[in-house]
Amino acid sequence: MSSCTTATTSFPTKVPHIHSWKNDVFPKNQLLGTLSLSSKKNSHLGFTVKTSSQTNFLSAMDEDCKLEVSSSDIPDGYSKELEIAVRAVHMACLLCQRVQDNLLSESSEHVHSKEDNSPVTIADWSVQAIVSWVLSEAYGSENVSIVAEEDVEALSKASAVGLLEAVVRTVNECLADAPRFGLKGPGTDLDAKAVLEAISRCSLAGATGSKFWVLDPVDGTLGFVRGDQYAIALALIEDGEPVLGVLGCPNYPMKKEWLSYQNGYRRILSRLTSHTSESLDKGSVLYARKGGGRAWMQPLMCRENNFVWPNSAREIRASSIDNPALATFCEPVEKANSSHSFTAGLAHSVGLRNQPLRVYSMVKYAAIARGDAEIFMKFARAGYKEKIWDHAAGVLIIEEAGGVVTDAGGRPLDFSKGEYLEGLDRGIIACAGAKLHEKIIRAVDASWNSSSL
């Protein structure tokens, strides 16, 4: 990453009065103004500042009122990166909703298979292109390193012309809505070459740097194609640790009671009810930044409205339950890369009484951060290696919400070794609090030698 000299860049944004947050929500009366950030501060994050484009990039904000806020007033220095990341993930969620609606109402031509036989959809490539384009516009493509799951090999084949056309069309439909999210879209539609460049800009080689973004464009693709849970996960890694995380969960409602309804039934009700109805919050976006000790959740933007930062965000906290008998634990739906039998035996040994919550994707991390569940345990089968994009955003959000995430030996996860979480001790354990985490770690130690993993 390149460094830069000290300069001040102003860009229009809507920022909360940092010292006036109360209870569980941002203050209703937000101050609209111009946020000034030192480019020297940004160079510490691995970015150089594009003064001309950044000034206009957050373009849909009203400039009638100005408030100068220096970078020293902003905790942790990641406020601007967080805001752009949240806007990008909201755009991606809208894109995924459209693709999923088409997928469930039409044929499965939107679904294809990768070399490892996991399904990949138009949404995967389109989201990757959107997030890559937004970050590159904000900071300059030469200054942004992004690690993401998808590549362009399948899209570049002569036999994939129709697939590529569908991706390009989906990307441009999404970018046309950029002003609704407070972002400046391209002057003209992106052509196939530009879309492929945006996707390929995300290189696995970037995972070896000290600062890089990590993206899972659609985590839980099986859940996505089945109309179930999935997530869009974006994190910023610095020196092997997530410092910023955003988790978009388009089918995970704001209110816990809606979890009791099957997704198909909830979709039917959502079509019969006004999109502005608070009782039918279909999805949510969670986010946090390192060291703040707070995590936040926003409702997805209604399709006819504009996004206004911070978009009715409210603080979320992990559960205070530390008795395993009262806890609910999450585990992956897929049996291919995790051991349900071991987690079931472990749950019995610590006295867990509640039925496990089996959900696709990093929605499991969201459930713990929100207090809907207390434990997530994943013990991979022999030969399976955890990828950094499947965990980075969720880990940070849980930790800032008051939870704990380590490997099964109690060590922090290391995101500095490339695309995989190398050196994991047996598996990953996420808990709502330190006391509960200690109990689960002890139970794993006691049960491991008798397991068949």
C-alpha positions in Angstrom: 0.0 0.0 0.0 1.2 3.5 -0.7 1.6 6.3 1.8 0.7 9.9 1.4 1.4 13.3 2.8 -0.8 15.1 5.2 -3.8 16.8 3.7 -7.4 17.4 4.6 -10.2 16.1 2.5 -13.9 17.0 3.1 -16.8 15.0 1.9 -20.5 15.4 2.6 -21.9 12.8 5.0 -24.3 12.4 7.8 -22.6 11.8 11.1 -24.0 11.2 14.6 -23.0 13.5 17.4 -20.6 11.0 19.0 -21.1 12.1 22.6 -24.9 12.0 22.4 -25.7 8.3 21.7 -28.2 7.2 24.3 -29.9 3.9 25.1 -30.1 1.6 22.1 -30.4 4.0 19.2 -28.7 6.8 17.4 -30.2 10.2 18.2 -33.1 11.0 16.0 -31.9 14.5 15.1 -28.7 13.9 13.2 -26.3 16.6 12.1 -25.7 16.8 8.4 -22.3 18.1 7.5 -18.9 17.9 5.9 -16.6 15.4 7.6 -12.9 16.3 7.4 -10.4 13.4 7.5 -6.6 13.7 7.4 -5.2 11.8 4.5 -2.3 10.9 6.8 -4.8 9.1 8.9 -6.1 7.3 5.9 -2.6 6.2 4.8 -2.3 4.4 8.1 -5.2 2.3 6.8 -3.5 1.5 3.6 -5.4 4.0 1.4 -4.4 7.2 -0.3 -7.0 9.9 -0.7 -8.5 10.8 -4.0 -9.5 14.3 -3.1 -11.6 15.1 -6.2 -13.6 11.9 -6.5 -14.1 11.4 -2.7 -15.6 14.8 -2.4 -18.3 13.8 -4.8 -18.6 10.1 -4.2 -21.1 10.4 -1.3 -23.2 12.4 -3.6 -26.8 12.2 -2.6 -26.4 14.2 0.7 -27.9 17.6 1.3 -25.3 20.3 1.6 -27.4 23.0 3.1 -25.8 22.5 6.5 -22.0 22.1 7.1 -20.3 20.8 10.2 -16.5 20.4 10.4 -15.4 17.4 12.4 -11.7 16.7 12.7 -10.4 13.1 12.5 -9.3 13.3 16.1 -13.0 13.5 17.1 -13.7 10.1 15.5 -12.9 6.9 17.4 -10.6 4.4 15.9 -10.2 6.3 12.6 -12.5 3.9 10.6 -15.7 5.9 10.4 -15.4 6.8 6.7 -14.4 3.3 5.7 -17.3 1.9 7.8 -19.9 4.2 6.2 -18.9 3.4 2.6 -18.7 -0.3 3.4 -22.2 -0.2 5.0 -23.6 1.6 2.0 -22.0 -0.9 -0.4 -23.4 -3.9 1.5 -26.9 -2.3 1.5 -26.7 -2.1 -2.3 -25.6 -5.7 -2.4 -28.5 -6.8 -0.3 -31.0 -5.1 -2.7 -29.2 -6.8 -5.6 -29.5 -10.2 -3.9 -33.1 -9.7 -3.1 -33.9 -9.1 -6.7 -31.9 -12.1 -7.9 -33.4 -14.4 -5.3 -36.9 -13.3 -6.1 -36.2 -14.1 -9.8 -34.5 -17.4 -8.8 -37.5 -18.6 -6.8 -40.1 -17.5 -9.4 -38.3 -18.7 -12.5 -36.0 -21.5 -13.7 -32.7 -22.2 -12.1 -30.6 -20.9 -15.0 -29.2 -18.3 -12.5 -27.4 -21.1 -10.7 -24.1 -22.7 -11.9 -21.6 -25.0 -10.3 -18.0 -24.3 -9.4 -15.1 -26.8 -9.6 -15.7 -27.8 -6.0 -19.4 -28.5 -6.9 -20.7 -25.7 -4.6 -23.4 -23.6 -6.4 -22.6 -20.1 -7.5 -25.2 -17.7 -8.8 -25.3 -14.5 -10.8 -25.5 -12.7 -7.4 -22.1 -13.9 -6.3 -20.3 -12.3 -9.3 -22.6 -9.3 -9.3 -22.1 -8.5 -5.6 -18.3 -8.9 -6.0 -18.3 -6.4 -8.9 -20.5 -3.9 -7.0 -18.4 -3.9 -3.8 -15.1 -3.8 -5.8 -16.5 -0.9 -7.9 -17.7 1.1 -4.9 -14.4 0.7 -2.9 -12.3 1.5 -6.0 -14.4 4.7 -6.7 -13.9 5.8 -3.1 -10.2 5.2 -2.8 -8.8 4.6 -6.3 -8.4 1.0 -7.6 -4.6 1.3 -7.3 -5.0 1.9 -3.5 -7.5 -0.9 -2.6 -6.6 -4.5 -2.1 -9.6 -6.9 -2.0 -9.7 -10.6 -1.3 -12.9 -12.3 -2.4 -14.2 -15.8 -3.2 -15.1 -15.6 -6.9 -12.9 -15.4 -10.0 -13.7 -14.6 -13.6 -12.6 -17.9 -15.2 -16.1 -19.3 -15.6 -17.5 -15.9 -16.8 -14.6 -15.5 -19.4 -15.4 -18.7 -21.3 -16.9 -18.4 -24.8 -19.7 -20.7 -23.6 -20.6 -18.2 -20.8 -21.7 -15.3 -23.0 -25.3 -15.4 -21.7 -24.2 -15.7 -18.1 -21.8 -12.8 -18.5 -24.6 -10.7 -20.1 -26.9 -11.5 -17.1 -24.2 -10.4 -14.6 -23.5 -7.2 -16.5 -27.2 -6.4 -16.6 -27.6 -7.1 -12.9 -24.6 -5.0 -12.0 -25.9 -2.0 -14.0 -29.4 -2.3 -12.6 -27.8 -2.1 -9.1 -25.5 0.8 -9.9 -28.5 2.8 -11.3 -29.8 2.8 -7.7 -26.5 4.2 -6.3 -27.9 7.7 -5.7 -30.5 6.2 -3.4 -27.7 4.9 -1.2 -25.9 8.3 -1.2 -23.3 7.2 -3.7 -22.4 8.5 -7.1 -23.0 5.9 -9.8 -21.1 5.7 -13.1 -21.9 8.1 -15.9 -22.8 5.3 -18.3 -23.5 1.6 -17.9 -20.4 -0.6 -17.3 -19.6 -2.9 -20.2 -18.6 -6.5 -19.9 -14.9 -5.6 -19.8 -15.4 -3.2 -16.9 -17.5 -5.7 -14.9 -14.9 -8.4 -15.4 -12.1 -6.0 -14.3 -14.0 -5.2 -11.2 -14.5 -8.8 -10.3 -10.9 -9.8 -11.1 -9.6 -6.8 -9.0 -10.3 -9.1 -6.1 -7.2 -11.3 -5.9 -6.3 -14.0 -3.4 -2.8 -12.6 -3.5 -4.0 -9.6 -1.6 -4.5 -11.7 1.5 -0.8 -11.6 2.2 -0.7 -7.9 2.7 -0.9 -6.1 6.0 -4.1 -4.2 5.1 -6.8 -5.5 2.8 -10.6 -5.9 2.4 -12.1 -9.4 2.5 -15.4 -10.1 0.9 -17.8 -13.1 0.7 -20.3 -11.9 -1.9 -22.9 -14.5 -1.0 -22.1 -16.6 2.0 -24.3 -19.6 2.2 -25.1 -19.9 -1.5 -27.1 -23.1 -0.8 -29.4 -21.1 1.5 -29.6 -18.4 -1.1 -30.8 -20.7 -3.9 -33.3 -22.4 -1.5 -34.8 -19.1 -0.4 -33.3 -19.5 3.1 -30.7 -17.6 5.0 -27.5 -16.2 3.5 -25.2 -13.2 4.1 -23.0 -10.6 2.4 -19.9 -10.2 4.4 -17.3 -7.4 4.1 -14.4 -6.8 6.5 -11.2 -4.7 6.6 -8.2 -6.7 7.9 -5.2 -4.9 9.4 -2.1 -6.8 10.7 -4.0 -10.1 10.8 -7.1 -8.8 12.7 -10.5 -7.6 11.4 -10.8 -3.8 12.2 -14.1 -3.3 10.5 -17.0 -5.7 9.7 -20.3 -5.4 7.9 -22.7 -8.3 7.6 -25.8 -8.0 5.4 -28.5 -10.6 6.2 -31.4 -10.0 3.7 -33.6 -12.7 5.2 -32.8 -12.3 8.8 -35.6 -10.0 10.2 -34.9 -7.2 12.7 -37.3 -8.7 15.2 -36.5 -12.1 16.8 -40.1 -13.3 16.8 -40.1 -13.4 13.0 -37.5 -16.2 13.2 -40.2 -18.6 14.2 -41.8 -18.3 10.7 -40.4 -20.3 7.8 -38.8 -18.1 5.1 -41.3 -19.0 2.5 -44.3 -18.1 4.7 -42.5 -14.8 5.7 -42.0 -14.0 2.0 -45.7 -14.5 1.3 -46.7 -12.2 4.2 -44.2 -9.6 3.1 -45.9 -9.4 -0.3 -49.3 -8.9 1.4 -48.1 -6.2 3.7 -46.8 -2.7 3.1 -43.0 -2.6 2.7 -43.0 0.3 5.2 -44.6 -1.9 7.9 -42.2 -2.2 10.9 -43.7 -5.6 11.8 -42.3 -7.0 8.6 -38.6 -6.0 8.7 -37.4 -8.6 6.2 -33.7 -8.2 6.7 -30.9 -6.5 8.6 -27.3 -5.2 8.2 -25.0 -5.5 11.2 -21.7 -3.7 11.6 -18.9 -2.8 14.0 -15.4 -1.4 14.1 -12.6 -2.6 16.3 -12.2 -1.1 19.7 -15.5 0.7 19.9 -17.1 -1.8 22.2 -20.4 -1.4 20.3 -22.1 -3.2 17.4 -25.1 -1.9 15.4 -27.9 -3.2 13.3 -30.0 -1.4 10.7 -33.1 -2.5 8.8 -32.7 -3.1 5.1 -33.8 -0.1 3.1 -37.4 -0.3 1.8 -37.3 -0.4 -2.0 -39.0 2.9 -2.5 -37.0 4.9 0.1 -33.5 6.4 0.1 -30.8 5.4 2.5 -29.9 8.0 5.1 -26.9 7.3 7.3 -27.1 5.8 10.0 -30.5 4.5 8.8 -32.4 3.9 12.1 -29.4 1.9 13.5 -29.7 0.5 17.0 -27.1 -1.0 19.2 -27.0 -4.8 19.6 -25.5 -6.8 22.5 -24.7 -10.4 22.9 -26.8 -12.4 25.4 -25.9 -12.3 29.1 -26.8 -16.1 29.5 -23.8 -17.9 30.9 -25.5 -21.2 31.9 -25.1 -23.8 29.2 -28.4 -25.4 30.1 -30.2 -22.2 29.1 -28.2 -21.4 26.0 -29.1 -21.9 22.4 -26.3 -23.0 20.0 -25.9 -22.5 16.3 -24.3 -24.9 13.9 -23.9 -25.1 10.1 -26.7 -26.7 8.1 -24.2 -28.5 5.8 -22.8 -31.8 7.1 -20.1 -31.9 4.4 -17.7 -29.5 6.2 -18.6 -29.9 9.9 -19.4 -32.5 12.4 -22.9 -32.4 13.8 -22.3 -35.6 15.8 -19.5 -34.0 17.8 -21.4 -30.8 18.5 -24.4 -32.8 19.5 -22.4 -34.9 21.9 -20.7 -31.8 23.3 -24.0 -30.0 23.8 -25.3 -33.0 25.8 -22.2 -33.1 27.9 -22.5 -29.4 29.0 -26.3 -29.7 29.6 -27.6 -27.8 26.6 -31.4 -28.3 26.5 -32.5 -26.1 23.6 -32.7 -27.4 20.1 -29.7 -26.2 18.0 -30.3 -23.4 15.6 -29.0 -24.7 12.2 -28.7 -21.8 9.8 -26.8 -21.2 6.6 -23.9 -18.8 6.4 -22.5 -16.1 8.8 -26.1 -15.5 9.9 -24.9 -17.7 12.9 -22.6 -14.9 13.9 -25.4 -12.4 13.6 -27.6 -14.5 15.8 -25.0 -14.5 18.6 -24.2 -10.7 18.2 -27.9 -9.9 18.4 -28.6 -12.1 21.5 -30.8 -14.6 19.6 -28.3 -17.5 20.4 -25.4 -17.9 22.7 -23.0 -20.5 21.1 -21.6 -21.3 17.7 -19.3 -24.3 17.4 -17.8 -25.5 14.2 -15.5 -28.5 14.1 -14.4 -29.2 10.5 -14.0 -32.7 9.2 -10.5 -33.8 8.3 -9.1 -32.1 5.2 -11.5 -29.0 5.3 -9.8 -25.6 5.8 -11.7 -22.6 7.0 -11.5 -19.5 4.7 -11.0 -16.1 6.1 -14.0 -14.6 4.2 -16.3 -17.0 6.0 -15.5 -15.6 9.4 -13.8 -12.1 9.4 -16.8 -9.8 9.5 -18.8 -12.0 11.9 -15.9 -12.4 14.4 -15.5 -8.7 14.8 -19.2 -7.9 15.2 -19.6 -10.6 17.9 -16.5 -9.3 19.8 -17.7 -5.7 19.7 -21.1 -6.8 20.8 -19.6 -8.3 23.9 -19.0 -11.9 22.8 -15.9 -14.0 22.4 -14.6 -15.9 19.4 -11.5 -18.1 19.4 -10.3 -21.5 18.1 -11.0 -24.5 20.3 -7.8 -23.9 22.2 -8.8 -20.4 23.2 -6.5 -18.6 20.8 -7.6 -15.6 18.6 -8.2 -16.4 15.0 -5.3 -15.3 12.7 -6.3 -13.7 9.4 -2.7 -12.9 8.3 -1.8 -16.2 6.7 -3.6 -15.9 3.3 -7.0 -17.1 2.3 -7.2 -19.8 5.0 -7.3 -19.7 8.8 -4.1 -21.6 9.2 -3.1 -23.1 12.6 -6.6 -23.6 14.0 -6.7 -25.7 17.1 -9.5 -28.2 16.2 -12.3 -25.7 15.4 -14.0 -22.4 16.1 -16.0 -21.5 19.2 -18.0 -18.3 19.4 -19.9 -17.5 22.6 -22.0 -14.7 24.0 -19.6 -14.1 26.9 -16.3 -15.0 28.5 -17.8 -17.2 31.3 -19.8 -19.3 28.8 -16.8 -19.5 26.5 -14.6 -20.9 29.3 -17.1 -23.6 30.0 -17.4 -24.6 26.4 -13.6 -24.7 26.0 -13.3 -27.0 29.0 -16.0 -29.2 27.6 -14.2 -29.5 24.3 -11.0 -30.5 26.0 -12.8 -33.1 28.0 -14.7 -34.6 25.0 -12.1 -34.3 22.2 -10.1 -37.5 22.8 -13.2 -39.6 22.8 -14.5 -38.2 19.6 -14.2 -39.7 16.1 -13.0 -36.5 14.4 
